[in-house]
């Protein structure tokens, strides 16, 4: 399970996973990353959210908190390099 610092982080991710119709991400949000493939999917999902919200300055703070939570989760599960490799150039 991914540990978030506050419920708003999880709510925001669930919102976008539903908006994108991504059942895999909903599962990862609930159960945590269990494979390298899931770490890649989660990272790509996060960056897709960033692309979709690039002009929404009011979300900047929560998205930074989400990044931290997801990065820590992936790192704690052995997928830090996998997460980092998905950061866009």
DANOR-V459697 format. One record per helix or strand. SS is the DSSP state (A for helix, B for strand). FROM is the first residue (numbers start at 1). TO is the last residue. Records with the same first field share a line. If there is no record, write none. Layout:
BEGIN
SS=FROM-TO ; FROM-TO
END
This chain:
BEGIN
A=7-19 ; 23-31 ; 36-52 ; 57-76 ; 80-85
END
